[in-house]
Amino acid sequence: MTRSASSLRLGKAIGVLLCAAILASHLLSMSRWSEDRGVNDDICYLRQAHLFQRFGVAGLDTSFARDDDGYFVAKMKKLPTWVDGQGPVCHTAMPATGKLVLQYPPGTGLVLALFPSGHQVVPLYVTCTLIIFLFACAAIWLSRSRAQLAIATVFGFVAIYVMINPVKASYSIAPTMVLCAAAGWLTARLFVEERQKPRMLLILVIGLLIGIAVNMRVPNFLLSAGYCTYLLIAFLATTRATQFLEGALFAVALVIGMSPTLAANAINAGSPFSTTYSDGDTVPPSFDGETIRSYLGDPQSLFILLSAAWTVWIWRRGQSRLALLLGSGLAINLSFFITHPIFTQYYTIPICALTFWTLLFASLMPRDPSTRRAAAPPPRSSPARL
């Protein structure tokens, strides 16, 4: 083994140890968390988990009338804003079904239901953070130079750090971060894969992962925007059957992945495509200076700028197809959130995470001469493959 190879292996071990240090710190902090921190969203996600544990799949029906054991009312009474006789928080009246139902999709509650009642939040975050740590270790071990190792180590450290701040702000973000890491890794694989069958399998799994993410948070549907944009442009550029098949496969997988949310909408709102969110969350887009200033003054703005800059950099390096997918996804997500009247510290974190993980793994995966040629824009006579 050469001295440089030995030095790189030592650097990888140090990188893993640094990430393990922040992981250990997080696990210690998480072990002290309480499930009753007085946040409306928290008790509503826990109510969905309680319904799944009581009724199984029938827990998709979130009618408030099913709180016959007083679980949710007891949780509400612990809120600092509790007033005797108040209505249930996070619930919306559905005229089509005559029900008062939870506004959130079922995915986060379903994941919480995997853990024992009263001890659900800490195991959820511990599990998700451990998975993110493993992805970070994989990136570190794939590094082939000191520069790559430095980037992978810093990225892994930050990825684990954000699993508390800002990810703790919403239980739905923790599983979303895991899905973004997995989708980013597979997307990077997709752009170095030329064999048709493996490509189809990768597209299928990516579509499923993005669809599953919608079950955690409905806005996660926007994570599919870059893929849809790219697949559509690729098809229009060539009108080849394989391009149409790739787009159709992604769309079908996306719908299958989000089918629990569609089923929950049908049960609670009367139609798979009717939202259970209140009017305050479904207002038309509009530009509000205060919302924009909130994003500019938040750490999210740094993640947005870095992900956009890295995307531009790979475009200038000849990876125009990957840049198109990631750049269009970023643009569509940012356009939606800066025109949405509600600001939170985590709204743009999922698209930044998906972009960063994709870019990181794309920079680490070796590319042989044939795949380097494939990274360039395809000639008019050949299909513009994803």
N, C-alpha and C positions, 0 to 999 in steps of 0.2 A: 504494500500500500504506500503511495507517495505521501510526501509531507502535506501537500495541499489537500488531498483526500482525507487524511487523518484529521487535519485542522477543521475541515468542513463537517466531519462526523462529530467532532467535539463541539462545534458551534451548534449543530442540531440538538445535541443533548442539552446544551445550555438553554437553547430556545424553548425546548419542551419543559425544562425545569422552571423557567420564568413564567410560562403559562400555567404550570402546575401551582406556582406560588399564588397567583391571583385567583386561581380556582379554589385553593384551600381557604383563602381569605373569604371568598364568596360563600362557600359552603358553611363556614363558621357563622357568618352573618345571617344566612338564610335559616340556620337552625334555630334562631331566636325569633323568627317572624311569628306574628299572630294572624289568625284568619279573621279576626274581628277588628280591623283597623278603621272602621267607620266610613267606608266608601260604598256608594250605591252600586256601582258596577260589580264590585267584588261579591256582594251578597246575591246579586242576580245570577252571576255565573255559578255560584255555589247552589242556588236554587235549581238551576238546570241540571247540575250534577246529582242533586238529591232526587229529582224526578226520574232520572235514568236509573238510579240505584233502587228506587221503589218500584218502578213500572217497566223497566227494561226499555225496549224500543218504543213502547207506548209513551215514554217520557218526552217524545217529540211534541206531544200536546202539552203546551205550557199554560193552559187556562188557569187563572188565579183561583178558580173554584176548586182546583185539585189540591190546594193547600189546606186540606181538611185535618192535617196533623199539626197545624200551627207552626211549621218549620220556618216559613218565610216571615211571618209576623214577628216571631221571636227574634229573628235576625234584624228586622227593621227597628225594633225597639232599642237595639244597641247603637243605632245611628245617632250622631250628635244633633241631627236636625229633626229627630222624631217628635211628632206632635200627636197626641191621642186622637184617634179617629181618622187619621190621614189615609189616603189611598196608597196602593203599592207603588213603589218607585220602579223605574225601568220597565214599566208595563204600558201597553198601548191598547186602546179599545178598537176592536175590529168589527165594523158594521156588518161585513159579509158573513161572519160566523157568530156574531153576538158575544164574542169572548173578550176578556181582558187578558192579554198574553205578553210574555217576555218579548222585548224588541230584538234581542240578540240571536244570531244563528246558533245552532246546537253544538258546534264542534268543541268549543272550549269547555263547556259543561261535560261533554262526553269524555274528554281527556281527564278532567278532574275526577270524574266518576270511577276511573280506574284505580283510584286510591281510597283508603278507608275514610269514612265521614269524620270530620274533625281534624284530619291530618292529610289534607289534600294539596294545599298550596305549596308547602315546603317540598314535598316529594316531586310535584310538577316542576318547580324551578330547579331543583337539584338535578333531576333527570335531563331536562333540556340543556342546562349548563354543562353537564358532563358530555352530552353529545356534541355541543359546540366545541368543547375542549378537544374531543377526538378529531373533529374536522380540522381544527387548528394544528394538531399534531401531524395529521396527514399532509397538510400544506408545508409544514416545516420539513418533513422527511422527504418531500418531493423536490425540495430546493436543490439546484445544481450549481449554484454559485453563492458567494458571500452576499452579493447584492440581493438575490432572491431570498436568501435565508433571513436577511435583515427585514425585508418587507414582510415575509410570512410571519416572523416572530412578532413584529410590531402589530400586524393585523390581528394575529391570534390573541395577543394581550388585550387589544381594544375590544375585539368581539366578545371575549369573556367578560370584560369590565361592564359593557353595556347591558349585560344580562340582569344587572340590578338597576342601573340608572342609564336609560329611562325605561327599560323593559318592565320593571316592577310596577310601573304606573297602570298597566292593564294586563290581567291574566291572559288575554288573548294573544299578546305579543310574544310570550315565551315559546309556545309551539310554532308560531309563525316564523320565528328566527331559525328554528331547526329546519323547517320546510324550505326556507330561502337558501340556507346553506346547502341542502341536498340538491335543490333545483339548480343552484349556481354551479356545483360540481358537475352535474349531468349536462348542463348547457355547455360548459367548457369541453366536456368529452364529445359532445355532438359536433363541435366545430373542428375536431381533428379526426373524425370518423368518416370514412368514405364508403364503406360497405353499406348497401341499402338496408339489409335486414337489421343490423345493429342500430342503424339510424332510426328506423321506424320504432324499434323498441325504446330507444332513448326519448323520442318525441312522445310516445305513449306515456312513459313514466313521468316526464316533465309535466305534461298536461294533467295527469292525475294529481301530482303534488300541488300544482297551482290551484286545481279545483278543490282539493282538500283544504288548502289555506283559506278559501272562501268560507268554509264552515267555521273558521276561527273568527274572522272579521269579514263582513261583506265587502268593505273597500279593498280587501285583498284581491278581488276580481280584477282590479287595475294592474296587478302584477302580470296578467296575461297580455296586456296591451302591446308590449314590445314584440312578443312572439306573434301575435295576430297581425300586427303591422308588417313585420318582416315576411311572414309566410304569404301574406296577400301580395306584397310587392314581388316576391320571388315567383309566384304563380303568374302574375300579370306580365312579368318580364319574359317568360318562356312559354306559358300555357301548356306545359308538359303534364302528362298524367301523374308522374311521380310527385310533382310539386303540389298538384291538387290533392293527392292522396295524403301527403304529409300534413297539409293544412286541415283536411277533413279529420284525420286521425287525432290531431291535437285538439280540435273542437270537441270531438266525441269524448275523448279522455277528460277534458275539462268539465264537461257536463256530468259525466259519471262521477268524477271526484266531488262535485258540489251537490250531488243528488240528495244528501241528508238535509241540506238547507232548502232545496226545492220541495222536498217532502214536508218539512216543517212549515214552510210557507203555505202549502196547500191545506194542511191541517189547521193552522192557526189563523191564516188570513183569507182562506177560501180559494187561493190560486197559487201555483208554484212561482208565479212571477209578480205576486203582490208582496210588498214589503211590510214587515211588522214594525218598522221604525216610525217614530212620531213625525209630525209635520216639521218640527224644528230641525230634523236631520235630512229632510228631503226638499229643502228650498232650492230654487234655481240658482245656478252659479252667478256670482257677482264679484266685482273687484272691491275690496275693502282695504283701505290703507292700514288700518289697525292690524288686520290679519297678516298682511305682508310684513309689517314692522315686527310682529311677533316672531315670524319665521327668521327674519334677518338677525334678530337679537338672541336666537336660540342656538345651541350647539348643533342642531340639525343642519343649519346653514353650512357649517364646515363639512359635514358628511356629503351634502349635496354638491358643493363646489369640488371636493376631491373626487367624487365619483364621476362628475361631468368632465373634469380635467383628464382623468385617467381614460375615459372613453374617447375623448378627442385625441389623446396620445396614441391609442392603439389604431385609431382611424388613420392617423398620419403615418403609422408604421405599416400600413397595408392591410390591416384586418378590418376592412370596410364593412363586411357583412355582419360581423359580431358587433361592431360599433353602431350599425344601423339598428339592430335589435335592442341593444342596451340604451342607446341615445333616444330612440322613439319611446321606449318604456319610461325613461326618466322624464321626458318632456310631457307626456300625457299625464303621468301621476302628479307632477308638480303643477300642471295647469289645473287639475281638479282640486288639489288641496289648497292652493292659494286663492281659489275662488269659492272655497267652502267657508261659510261664516264662522265655523267653530275651529279653534286652534287647540292642539294638544302637543305635548313634547315628544310624541312618538308617531304621529301620522305618517311622516315620510321615512321612518326608520326601515320598514319592510322593503321598499323599493331600493333604498341605499344598500341594505344588506344583500339583496339579490344581485345587485350590480357589482358590489365589491367582491362577493364570493366568486361570481363568474369570472371577473377580471383576474382575480388572484390565481385561480386554478388554470385559467387560460394561459397565464404567463408561466406557469410551472410545468405544464404538460409538454413533453418533447414533441417536436414536429419534424418529421423526416422531409426530404426534398419534395416528395409528391404532395404532402399535405401543405407545405409552404406554397406551392403553386396553387393549391386549392383555396388558400386564404385570399388570393388576389381576386378582383372582380372577374367573373366568368365571361368568356366571349359570347357574343350574341348567338352563336350556333350551338352552344351547350347550355344545359339547364342551370339556372342560378340556384344551386342547392344550398340549403341551410347548413 
